[in-house]
Amino acid sequence: MSMTAIYRQRDNNVVDVFIKGFLNPAGGLTRSIITRSAAKALLSVSKNVHCAQMKKLAWSIRQRCPTMQERHAQEDSAVCVSCLKKPSGTQRLLHRHLCCGVCSHYVCSACRIHKKLHFMMADRKMLEQEVAFCPRCYMEALDAKTVTVASQELLFNDVYGWNEVCAYTSGTEISVFDDLN
């Protein structure tokens, strides 16, 4: 099976997707297996939007990762960057894990947006980390122009890079997976 997809953006939130596929059922596979596989392949195109959003979020972390000095100053802030709610005593102990992965400001549980991101490490291993975002940084990342993200990654040869200094900011769990190759 071969498949080609063409994307055309009509409005800010509307993208047309045109798909053309060719299927050669050689080998005598049953019709139900072929139909199911073809349908799965065609529907997988919908995952591209999610992948693009996660890529923009990872890029925003690499772009705006504050220095250690800036991070400590921001972590000392005593209110949620979004709704100005004060953290409880327990939350202050876990403060580092409750900060935005981009701006390092404290974000309360009602405002915090968690996303699992994947990064390629220098040793070609995959790092999976859950990262917290404040609503402002989350929306800014998703609103970033795709051309800007792609061109900056190519310019700095940093398509899969991950700044380990930023790794500790807001993840609660880090898992390293061996390279699949």
C-alpha positions as CSV (number, residue, x, y, z in Angstrom):
1,M,0.0,0.0,0.0
2,S,1.2,3.5,-0.8
3,M,-0.4,6.7,0.4
4,T,0.1,10.4,-0.3
5,A,-1.4,13.2,1.7
6,I,-1.6,16.9,0.9
7,Y,-2.5,19.5,3.5
8,R,-3.9,22.9,2.7
9,Q,-4.7,25.4,5.5
10,R,-7.9,27.4,4.8
11,D,-8.3,29.3,8.0
12,N,-6.5,29.4,11.4
13,N,-8.3,26.3,12.6
14,V,-9.2,24.6,9.4
15,V,-7.0,22.4,7.3
16,D,-8.1,20.4,4.2
17,V,-6.5,17.0,3.9
18,F,-6.5,15.2,0.5
19,I,-5.4,11.6,0.5
20,K,-4.8,9.2,-2.4
21,G,-3.8,5.7,-1.8
22,F,-3.0,2.6,-3.9
23,L,-3.5,-0.9,-2.6
24,N,-2.2,-4.0,-4.2
25,P,-3.7,-7.1,-2.4
26,A,-0.9,-9.4,-3.6
27,G,-0.4,-12.6,-1.7
28,G,-4.0,-13.7,-1.3
29,L,-4.7,-11.9,2.0
30,T,-8.4,-11.9,3.0
31,R,-10.5,-8.9,2.1
32,S,-11.2,-8.1,5.7
33,I,-7.5,-7.9,6.7
34,I,-6.8,-5.7,3.7
35,T,-9.8,-3.4,4.3
36,R,-8.9,-3.0,8.0
37,S,-5.2,-2.2,7.3
38,A,-6.2,0.3,4.6
39,A,-8.7,2.0,6.9
40,K,-6.2,2.2,9.7
41,A,-3.5,3.8,7.5
42,L,-6.0,6.4,6.2
43,L,-7.2,7.3,9.6
44,S,-3.7,7.6,11.0
45,V,-3.4,11.0,9.2
46,S,-5.5,12.5,12.1
47,K,-2.6,11.8,14.5
48,N,-0.4,14.3,12.5
49,V,-2.1,17.3,14.2
50,H,-1.3,15.9,17.7
51,C,2.3,15.1,16.7
52,A,2.7,18.7,15.3
53,Q,1.3,20.1,18.6
54,M,3.7,18.0,20.7
55,K,6.6,19.1,18.5
56,K,5.8,22.8,19.0
57,L,5.6,22.3,22.8
58,A,9.0,20.6,22.8
59,W,10.4,23.3,20.6
60,S,9.0,26.0,23.0
61,I,10.8,24.4,25.9
62,R,14.1,24.4,24.1
63,Q,13.6,28.0,22.9
64,R,12.6,29.6,26.2
65,C,14.4,27.6,28.8
66,P,15.5,30.1,31.5
67,T,18.9,30.2,33.1
68,M,19.2,28.6,36.5
69,Q,19.3,32.1,38.2
70,E,16.1,33.1,36.4
71,R,14.4,29.8,37.2
72,H,15.1,30.1,41.0
73,A,13.7,33.7,41.0
74,Q,10.6,32.5,39.2
75,E,10.1,29.5,41.4
76,D,10.1,31.7,44.5
77,S,6.9,33.4,43.2
78,A,4.1,32.5,45.6
79,V,1.1,32.6,43.3
80,C,-0.2,30.9,40.2
81,V,1.0,32.7,37.1
82,S,-2.5,32.3,35.6
83,C,-5.1,32.8,38.3
84,L,-3.0,34.2,41.1
85,K,-4.1,31.4,43.5
86,K,-1.6,30.7,46.4
87,P,-0.1,27.2,46.7
88,S,-0.8,25.1,49.9
89,G,2.0,24.0,52.2
90,T,2.3,20.6,50.5
91,Q,2.4,22.2,47.0
92,R,5.3,24.4,48.1
93,L,7.3,21.3,48.9
94,L,6.6,20.0,45.4
95,H,7.0,23.4,43.9
96,R,9.5,22.4,41.3
97,H,7.2,19.8,39.8
98,L,4.3,22.3,39.7
99,C,6.0,24.9,37.5
100,C,5.6,25.6,33.8
101,G,8.2,23.8,31.7
102,V,8.7,26.9,29.5
103,C,8.6,29.9,31.9
104,S,9.2,28.1,35.2
105,H,6.4,30.0,37.0
106,Y,4.2,28.2,39.5
107,V,0.9,26.9,38.0
108,C,-1.9,25.6,40.2
109,S,-3.6,22.3,39.5
110,A,-6.7,24.0,38.0
111,C,-4.6,25.9,35.5
112,R,-1.8,23.4,34.8
113,I,-1.8,21.5,31.5
114,H,0.1,18.2,31.4
115,K,1.5,16.8,28.2
116,K,3.8,13.8,27.6
117,L,6.7,14.8,25.4
118,H,9.4,12.7,23.8
119,F,12.9,13.9,23.1
120,M,15.9,12.2,21.4
121,M,19.0,12.3,23.7
122,A,22.5,12.7,22.5
123,D,23.1,8.9,23.0
124,R,20.2,8.2,20.6
125,K,17.9,7.1,23.4
126,M,14.3,8.3,23.6
127,L,13.4,10.3,26.7
128,E,9.7,10.4,27.6
129,Q,8.7,13.1,30.2
130,E,5.5,14.5,31.4
131,V,5.7,18.3,31.4
132,A,3.4,20.9,32.9
133,F,2.5,24.1,31.1
134,C,0.8,27.3,32.1
135,P,-2.1,28.2,29.7
136,R,-0.2,31.2,28.3
137,C,2.9,29.3,27.3
138,Y,0.8,26.4,26.0
139,M,-1.2,28.6,23.7
140,E,1.9,30.6,22.6
141,A,3.6,27.3,21.7
142,L,0.6,26.0,19.7
143,D,0.2,29.4,17.9
144,A,3.8,29.4,16.8
145,K,4.2,29.3,13.0
146,T,5.2,25.8,11.8
147,V,7.7,27.4,9.3
148,T,9.4,29.1,12.2
149,V,9.7,25.9,14.2
150,A,11.0,23.9,11.3
151,S,13.5,26.5,10.0
152,Q,15.0,27.1,13.5
153,E,15.4,23.4,14.1
154,L,17.2,23.0,10.8
155,L,19.3,26.2,11.3
156,F,20.6,24.9,14.6
157,N,20.6,21.3,13.6
158,D,18.4,20.6,16.6
159,V,15.5,18.5,15.3
160,Y,15.6,16.0,18.2
161,G,17.7,17.8,20.7
162,W,16.9,18.1,24.4
163,N,18.6,20.5,26.8
164,E,19.2,18.4,29.9
165,V,19.3,21.6,32.0
166,C,15.6,22.0,31.2
167,A,14.8,18.3,31.9
168,Y,14.2,18.7,35.7
169,T,11.9,21.7,35.5
170,S,8.4,20.1,35.8
171,G,8.5,16.4,35.0
172,T,7.5,14.0,37.7
173,E,8.8,10.9,36.0
174,I,11.5,10.3,33.5
175,S,11.7,7.1,31.5
176,V,14.5,6.4,29.1
177,F,13.8,3.9,26.3
178,D,16.5,2.1,24.2
179,D,16.7,3.0,20.6
180,L,14.3,0.9,18.5
181,N,16.9,0.3,15.8
